[in-house]
Amino acid sequence: NFILSADVDRTTIIWDANSGHCKQQFSFHTTPALDVDWQSDTTFASCFHDMTLNIWNQAPRCGGGGGGWSPPFFRRIY
């Protein structure tokens, strides 16, 4: 279970609803975040004061091949 937040500090954050910990933070915009909303369990949209809309979905996870790298939890698709 996750909670989304949008803030005037130009960030969107995905929070773990059980632990309260930040799962992923997005901070590449130059204007305040206005709103975020889930479309499904794996996709959400964020909009910003700079009139941009971003669509995000859950990235596939890499297997534990020992390389120590995993992709972002969510990635921008639009």
Secondary structure, DSSP 8 states (H G I E B T S, - for coil): -EEEEE-TTS-EEEEETTT--EEEEE---SS-EEEEEESSSSEEEEEETTS-EEEEEE-------SS-----SEEE--
